[in-house]
Amino acid sequence: MSFSPSPPLPLSPSQIPLTYSPAYTLVPTYECFNRCSYCNFRVEPGGDEWMSLERGKEILTSLRGSGAIELLILSGEVHPNHPRRKTWFERIYDLCELGLSLGFLPHTNVGPLTLEEMARLKTVNVSMGLMLEQVTPTLLDTVHRNAPSKRPELRIQQLEQAGTLKIPFTTGLLLGIGETPQDWRDTLAEIARIQRRWGHIQEVILQPHSIGTQQAEAGTAFEAAQLPQVVALAREILPDEVTIQIPPNLVQTPEILLDCLEAGARDLGGIGPRDEVNPDYPHSHDRTLRKILDPAKWRLQRRLPIYPQFDEWLSPRLRVQVERWRSHLADPIFSI
């Protein structure tokens, strides 16, 4: 496991909080009808045995007391007209329900959903997410030419639907897939527009494309030295209340990671045993991160998958569980 909670220390006025979510990822299925050329996650439809509830319970039961708080439900996308679409959705819902019953806080990211599906998942999730990636349609002729659900208007619709339903939401940009710096601006501006309308976006991930061994086409990795520039641009364009997140396992150079923090990044995302989207890049251990950070300036802190300002949007059942976790955030050791 990647969790090693250390006793909390008083936060000095000179320290800046840098957060992360102790998380575990469950994958109902790796099957996906999209064929993004850079993907290191998917398998062909029909080529994967879907996770059973029994297997999910076995895994989650073994994690109790591990320090994991967030249960990330991450799935390949099943076509809206697939004969097993309903079964797939019910499996996702049931895994969230199972996670709640065992004390975890579910966060689901499984691709575009209908308004009705999102509304139902809201009852068993404290937050949800979907990467916008890039709003430029030019990628539909290149890396997304075989990825129908990567149409920008469809992804934007998902963010809007989450806003109408008052679902705390995470989205983000995928960098280095053929977009331009102007595309970064356009995508960030669209997220900012949606946030100003609905106010439900918790954080924006800036994810550099990193070459993996399973992707269909060779491609090139995002130039890491550019990441602080993108962070600064995001901080300029996004509303102040939106947190900027960078994945430390995809930023291999400590100096660049620190430059990203100086530019305005304040969250390191979910840290757990395995990055399912980038399996060639293990998550950073929190103790490793503490060695990189200047303790006089940065204070690495655990957080929940829902930010405090959104607690009032939860149902009473979910809110009780979230409040319970908040009361334990300062404890030296987590247990559930």
Legacy VTK file of the C-alpha trace (Angstrom):
# vtk DataFile Version 3.0
C-alpha trace
ASCII
DATASET POLYDATA
POINTS 336 float
0.000 0.000 0.000
1.060 3.632 -0.503
-0.404 4.963 2.729
1.871 5.734 5.651
0.054 8.341 7.764
2.362 10.107 10.158
1.250 11.938 13.300
-0.169 15.357 12.416
1.867 18.414 13.283
0.525 21.927 13.911
0.233 23.913 10.693
2.662 26.797 10.823
1.352 30.111 9.439
4.269 30.057 7.014
3.374 26.626 5.615
1.159 26.123 2.557
-1.195 23.108 2.628
-0.624 20.625 -0.198
-3.352 17.991 -0.279
-3.805 14.456 -1.535
-6.533 11.826 -1.288
-5.617 8.360 0.082
-7.458 6.283 -2.515
-8.045 2.829 -3.878
-9.265 2.182 -7.426
-11.797 -0.492 -8.347
-12.269 -1.228 -12.052
-15.606 -2.913 -12.894
-14.303 -3.542 -16.414
-11.438 -2.463 -18.653
-13.633 -2.932 -21.732
-14.123 0.305 -23.649
-15.781 1.055 -26.963
-13.461 4.046 -27.489
-10.080 3.408 -29.081
-7.964 6.405 -28.105
-4.536 5.927 -29.652
-2.699 6.861 -26.437
-4.681 4.633 -24.032
-2.904 2.249 -21.633
-6.091 1.142 -19.885
-8.657 -0.407 -22.227
-9.265 -3.894 -23.552
-11.534 -4.808 -26.445
-15.249 -5.254 -25.663
-15.830 -8.896 -24.796
-12.210 -9.350 -23.742
-12.550 -8.743 -20.017
-14.324 -10.506 -17.170
-16.327 -7.900 -15.278
-15.667 -7.532 -11.556
-18.216 -9.334 -9.407
-19.639 -7.873 -6.217
-18.110 -10.781 -4.355
-14.649 -9.889 -5.643
-15.250 -6.210 -4.859
-16.221 -7.073 -1.303
-13.149 -9.266 -0.893
-10.850 -6.436 -1.997
-12.517 -3.711 0.027
-12.737 -5.800 3.178
-8.986 -6.353 2.980
-8.457 -2.574 2.795
-10.190 -1.720 6.042
-7.679 -0.051 8.317
-5.250 0.565 5.439
-5.651 4.338 5.412
-7.683 4.427 2.191
-10.595 6.865 2.291
-11.604 7.425 -1.330
-13.004 4.555 -3.378
-12.429 5.506 -7.000
-14.730 3.576 -9.318
-13.002 3.806 -12.688
-14.347 1.937 -15.699
-13.957 1.524 -19.392
-16.892 2.998 -21.284
-19.749 0.742 -22.362
-21.645 1.963 -25.429
-25.019 3.593 -24.626
-26.770 1.029 -26.843
-24.841 -2.011 -25.649
-27.179 -4.830 -24.507
-25.316 -5.002 -21.182
-25.295 -1.255 -20.539
-27.886 -1.576 -17.760
-25.957 -4.443 -16.152
-22.760 -2.378 -16.309
-24.421 0.617 -14.692
-25.998 -1.490 -11.947
-22.606 -3.048 -11.192
-21.108 0.422 -10.767
-23.964 1.500 -8.512
-23.714 -1.680 -6.420
-19.932 -1.305 -5.985
-20.470 2.251 -4.739
-23.150 1.025 -2.342
-20.799 -1.707 -1.153
-17.996 0.804 -0.611
-20.269 3.014 1.459
-21.380 0.080 3.580
-17.727 -0.660 4.383
-16.941 2.941 5.303
-15.307 4.276 2.120
-16.262 7.456 0.240
-17.004 6.639 -3.428
-15.977 8.853 -6.350
-17.060 7.593 -9.783
-15.444 8.312 -13.167
-16.828 5.999 -15.855
-17.352 8.160 -18.946
-20.454 9.989 -20.199
-23.698 9.147 -18.426
-27.316 10.123 -18.909
-28.834 12.697 -16.593
-30.836 9.925 -14.935
-27.725 7.774 -14.419
-25.830 10.679 -12.894
-28.738 11.496 -10.584
-28.858 7.914 -9.335
-25.117 7.725 -8.776
-25.279 10.955 -6.798
-27.076 8.984 -4.078
-24.031 6.731 -3.529
-21.145 9.076 -4.404
-19.726 12.046 -2.550
-18.235 13.368 -5.803
-17.775 12.371 -9.431
-15.497 13.195 -12.328
-14.825 13.189 -16.055
-11.800 14.512 -17.918
-12.723 17.139 -20.478
-9.270 16.556 -22.034
-9.352 19.207 -24.786
-12.205 21.130 -26.412
-10.624 21.327 -29.843
-12.499 19.139 -32.389
-9.292 18.619 -34.421
-8.358 15.666 -32.197
-11.364 13.772 -33.611
-9.273 13.430 -36.784
-6.208 12.116 -34.942
-5.982 10.513 -31.470
-9.786 10.460 -31.013
-10.775 9.350 -34.499
-12.065 6.055 -33.055
-13.412 7.518 -29.825
-17.034 8.658 -30.258
-17.499 9.737 -26.647
-14.537 12.111 -26.813
-16.565 14.663 -28.763
-16.020 17.934 -26.869
-19.713 18.848 -26.832
-20.578 15.545 -25.148
-17.943 16.012 -22.441
-19.077 19.595 -21.872
-22.657 18.355 -21.517
-21.513 16.031 -18.722
-19.957 18.896 -16.792
-23.143 20.922 -17.235
-25.315 18.004 -16.070
-23.204 17.586 -12.963
-23.754 21.257 -12.268
-27.530 21.018 -12.585
-27.516 18.052 -10.189
-25.157 19.744 -7.697
-22.552 17.002 -7.899
-19.082 18.047 -6.658
-16.960 17.410 -9.719
-13.400 16.869 -10.912
-12.366 17.434 -14.502
-9.114 18.159 -16.272
-6.893 18.507 -19.308
-4.867 15.765 -20.963
-1.684 17.385 -22.234
0.490 16.327 -25.132
-2.048 14.557 -27.361
-1.738 16.922 -30.303
-3.273 20.088 -28.918
-1.789 23.597 -29.020
-1.181 26.186 -26.261
-4.264 28.011 -27.545
-6.238 24.821 -27.011
-5.087 24.868 -23.374
-6.511 28.365 -23.053
-9.770 27.452 -24.756
-10.284 24.346 -22.611
-9.503 26.171 -19.372
-11.802 29.023 -20.412
-14.651 26.559 -21.016
-14.159 24.996 -17.578
-14.107 28.486 -16.050
-17.359 29.369 -17.838
-19.072 26.239 -16.519
-17.762 26.889 -13.002
-19.024 30.466 -12.987
-22.474 29.171 -13.942
-22.789 26.208 -11.581
-20.003 26.442 -8.993
-19.549 22.679 -8.652
-15.998 22.067 -9.916
-13.679 21.156 -7.053
-10.448 20.665 -8.934
-8.901 20.577 -12.388
-6.267 17.959 -13.173
-3.396 18.858 -15.479
-2.331 15.416 -16.684
0.743 15.130 -18.917
0.531 12.299 -21.434
3.189 9.769 -20.479
4.217 7.003 -22.873
3.066 3.565 -21.753
3.737 0.025 -22.904
0.089 -0.754 -23.756
-0.875 2.159 -26.001
-1.922 1.440 -29.575
0.273 4.047 -31.257
3.727 5.285 -30.302
3.046 9.004 -29.892
5.236 11.322 -27.849
5.211 12.253 -24.182
4.273 15.715 -23.013
7.367 17.827 -22.380
7.439 17.975 -18.588
9.318 21.271 -18.516
6.192 22.932 -19.947
3.947 21.823 -17.098
4.652 24.771 -14.755
3.648 27.066 -17.633
0.312 25.266 -17.978
-0.220 25.420 -14.209
0.369 29.181 -14.244
-2.041 29.552 -17.163
-4.685 27.513 -15.342
-4.276 29.611 -12.201
-4.723 32.737 -14.312
-7.895 31.535 -16.072
-9.735 29.404 -13.509
-11.739 30.885 -10.635
-9.782 31.038 -7.392
-11.958 28.428 -5.664
-10.972 25.721 -8.176
-7.944 23.738 -7.001
-5.281 22.799 -9.534
-4.122 19.189 -9.299
-1.007 17.573 -10.753
-0.207 13.825 -10.609
3.250 13.498 -8.998
3.860 10.031 -10.468
3.794 11.612 -13.943
6.206 14.384 -12.978
9.450 12.486 -12.629
11.702 15.476 -11.932
11.439 16.911 -8.393
12.468 20.368 -9.574
9.590 20.464 -12.070
7.144 19.267 -9.425
8.257 22.082 -7.129
7.989 24.592 -9.975
4.385 23.437 -10.537
3.629 24.119 -6.886
5.205 27.555 -7.131
3.008 28.225 -10.167
-0.171 27.461 -8.238
-0.827 23.691 -8.024
-2.143 22.748 -4.574
-3.292 19.120 -4.840
-1.618 15.832 -5.797
-4.781 13.815 -6.467
-5.488 10.275 -5.398
-2.490 8.328 -4.111
-2.889 4.571 -3.895
-1.339 1.218 -4.799
-1.722 1.559 -8.599
-2.416 4.174 -11.250
-4.832 2.238 -13.465
-4.709 4.826 -16.266
-0.897 4.963 -16.265
0.132 1.533 -14.964
3.766 2.050 -16.002
4.055 4.939 -13.521
3.541 3.865 -9.883
2.012 6.387 -7.530
4.434 8.321 -5.382
4.574 7.244 -1.758
3.596 10.056 0.615
6.882 9.603 2.490
8.740 10.085 -0.812
6.830 13.300 -1.428
7.699 14.612 2.025
11.393 14.190 1.184
10.967 16.382 -1.883
8.967 19.119 -0.177
10.555 21.862 1.893
8.929 21.297 5.314
9.285 24.980 6.132
7.058 25.845 3.175
4.797 22.872 2.363
2.531 20.809 4.598
1.372 17.547 2.990
-2.182 16.859 4.151
-4.747 14.120 3.557
-8.164 15.160 2.298
-11.514 13.616 1.432
-12.791 13.224 -2.154
-15.300 15.991 -1.399
-14.194 19.494 -0.432
-15.841 20.950 2.711
-17.746 23.695 0.889
-19.816 21.037 -0.896
-20.865 18.997 2.139
-24.275 20.674 2.218
-25.086 19.208 -1.211
-24.993 15.660 0.170
-27.898 13.548 1.316
-28.133 13.091 5.104
-26.770 9.547 4.786
-23.663 10.607 2.868
-23.137 13.681 4.996
-23.006 11.628 8.195
-20.257 9.463 6.709
-18.306 12.469 5.444
-18.555 14.256 8.785
-17.286 11.114 10.483
-14.226 11.116 8.271
-13.626 14.823 8.787
-13.567 14.231 12.539
-10.781 11.683 12.008
-8.622 13.643 9.569
-6.302 14.798 12.340
-5.870 11.322 13.789
-2.382 9.758 13.501
-3.808 6.561 11.973
-6.930 6.104 9.902
-9.163 3.106 10.457
-12.565 2.149 9.067
LINES 1 337
336 0 1 2 3 4 5 6 7 8 9 10 11 12 13 14 15 16 17 18 19 20 21 22 23 24 25 26 27 28 29 30 31 32 33 34 35 36 37 38 39 40 41 42 43 44 45 46 47 48 49 50 51 52 53 54 55 56 57 58 59 60 61 62 63 64 65 66 67 68 69 70 71 72 73 74 75 76 77 78 79 80 81 82 83 84 85 86 87 88 89 90 91 92 93 94 95 96 97 98 99 100 101 102 103 104 105 106 107 108 109 110 111 112 113 114 115 116 117 118 119 120 121 122 123 124 125 126 127 128 129 130 131 132 133 134 135 136 137 138 139 140 141 142 143 144 145 146 147 148 149 150 151 152 153 154 155 156 157 158 159 160 161 162 163 164 165 166 167 168 169 170 171 172 173 174 175 176 177 178 179 180 181 182 183 184 185 186 187 188 189 190 191 192 193 194 195 196 197 198 199 200 201 202 203 204 205 206 207 208 209 210 211 212 213 214 215 216 217 218 219 220 221 222 223 224 225 226 227 228 229 230 231 232 233 234 235 236 237 238 239 240 241 242 243 244 245 246 247 248 249 250 251 252 253 254 255 256 257 258 259 260 261 262 263 264 265 266 267 268 269 270 271 272 273 274 275 276 277 278 279 280 281 282 283 284 285 286 287 288 289 290 291 292 293 294 295 296 297 298 299 300 301 302 303 304 305 306 307 308 309 310 311 312 313 314 315 316 317 318 319 320 321 322 323 324 325 326 327 328 329 330 331 332 333 334 335
